Amino acid sequence: MEEMDRYVTELSTAVWEQTLGLPLQPVETAPHHDGDPTVEGHIHITGEWTGTLVFQCSRVAAQRAAHLMFGEQEDLSTRRDVQDAVGELTNMIGGNIKSLMSADGCFLSLPTVIEGSNYSVQMKGTRVVSRQAFQSDAEPIVVTLL
């Protein structure tokens, strides 16, 4: 488990920093306030290893990511831009995790993006393999491998 935590931390940090040019700092627990809107990407890995990667961030962090990825003004990013940015970050982190599990024996789904506040998602039959909390510009980000 400790080794997987290290991989998730290293891969998440590398994808975030190389794609967006922003620092991503691991934290003990990401601050989250109930009711604050979040954007969450899910991507499924199937094959020799089966699991799901969940990338969750604040709406503000998602807007910043869309701005940096697509070159639009942060406050003018559309919902689609925000969801596309989170989907792409989820896809990149998930693809790197997939290659750790098995280069040829696993497949990656398309990402699903959920946006809102006070929602609940349940994935039956899963357990948490790794949950890593981060901050970027004081905005919370959590990456969970199920």
N, C-alpha and C positions, 0 to 999 in steps of 0.2 A: 504494500500500500504506500509506503514511504517513497519508493522509487516511482510509482505512478504519479504521486503528488508532485514530485520533482519534474517529471516529464510534462505534466499539464501546466505547471507554472512556467517552465522554460518555453514551451511551444506557444502558449497564450501570449507571453511577453514578447517573444520574437515576432509573431504575426502582428500584434497591435503596434509595436514600435516601428517595424519595418514598413508596414502599410500606411500608418498614419503619421509617423514621425513624432509621436507623443510618448512620454514616459508612462510606464505601467508599473506601479509599485504593489508588491504583495502586502497584504495587511492581515491581521489576525481574523477579523470579521468585518465584512463590508457594512458600512452604515446604511440602513434602509429604514425609511419611514413608511409605515402602513398607509396605503392610499396614494403614494407617489407613483406616477405612471412609469412603467418599465417597458422595455422591448426585449423579447426573448426569442432566440433562435434555437431550433432543435434540428439535429441531423442524426440519422440512424446508420449504424455500421452493422452489416450482416455478413455472414460467412463463417470462416473459422473462429471468429470472435464476434459476438453480438452485443451491441450496446448502443447507447444514445449519448451524444454530447449536447449539453445545454449551455448556451452562452446568454447571460442576462446582464443588461445594463440599464442605467437610468435613461429616460427619454433625452435628457440633456447630452449625455455621452453619445447616444445614438445619433443625435442631430449633428454633433461635432464630427463624428466619424463620417457621416454623409457629406458634410461640407468639405472635409479633407479628401475624401475619395472622389467626389464628383465636381469639386471646384465651384460650388454654389455658395451663396451667402448662407451662413448658419441658420439665421432666422427665416430664410426663404426655402429651406429644404422641404420638399413635399413628403407626405406620408410614405409614398412609394420609394423615394430616395432613402429615407430613414430605414425602411424595412429591407430594401436592397442592400444597404451597407451592413446591417446586422446579419442578414443572410449570407453575405459574402465572407464576413469575418468568421461566422460559424462554420461555413464550408472550408475555409482555409485551416482553421484549427482542427476540425474534424478529419480533414484529409491527412494532416500530419499524424494525428492519433491513429488513424486507420493503418498508415504505413508502419507504425510501431507494432501493431498487433499482427499483421501479416501483409507483406507487400502484394502478393498475388491472390491470396485466399479470402479477401474481404472486399466488400462493395459499399459504396457510400450513397445514401439517398440524396434527393434534393432537399435543401433546408426548408423548414416550415418556420414562419415568423409569427409570433403572437405579441400583440401590443395592448396595453391598457393598465388598469389598476384593480386591485382586489379581485383577481381571478385565481383559479385553481386548475392545475393540470395534474393528472394522475397517469402514471405509466405502470400498469400492473406487472408484477413479476420482476421488477427491477430492484436493485440495491445501489447505494452510492459507492462507487469505487474511489472517487476523488472529488472533493469540493474545495476550490481555491478562490479566495476573495482578493480583490485588487481595488486600487483607486487610480484614477487618472484625472488630474486637475480637480481633485476632491470629489469626483463622481464615482459611485460604486459600480463595480463589475464583478460578476461571479461566474466562474466556469465550473460546471459539474459534469462528471463522467459517470453515467449509470450503466 
